[in-house]
Amino acid sequence: VDLDCGGGRECTVGEECQQFVQEKTKLSSLPRNSNAYKEKLKEMESLVCNKKLKTVCCHKESGDGEMVDLDCGGGRECTVGEECQQFVQEKTKLSSLPRNSNAYKEKLKEMESLVCNKKL
């Protein structure tokens, strides 16, 4: 069954998706019994759009290999982080949290999920 990828992504053979291959490399470098491994594996499994065909949701690329901006949804627009008032506010909150705390890690993860184009 194909999953609708949405958000500027398309269902692509896993080995043809640069981002997926990079994440797979990261996964293989982690200890198998670690929480980081389990989290990365869960994240990668969520990208599978057709298990039988071994396809994953992959960010579309333009002809020159540049990443296409994601459709953020919810009436939001992909902009440079420092130009986004919400991002600046969240960054301020993050900087006030102790770096090794769970709250810091959760806030960082939340902020990373808002990134729609790492090249901007």
Secondary structure as GFF3:
##gff-version 3
##sequence-region A 1 120
A	DSSP	beta_strand	9	13	.	.	.	ID=ss1
A	DSSP	three_ten_helix	14	16	.	.	.	ID=ss2
A	DSSP	alpha_helix	18	29	.	.	.	ID=ss3
A	DSSP	alpha_helix	35	45	.	.	.	ID=ss4
A	DSSP	beta_strand	48	50	.	.	.	ID=ss5
A	DSSP	beta_strand	55	59	.	.	.	ID=ss6
A	DSSP	three_ten_helix	81	83	.	.	.	ID=ss7
A	DSSP	alpha_helix	85	96	.	.	.	ID=ss8
A	DSSP	alpha_helix	102	113	.	.	.	ID=ss9
###
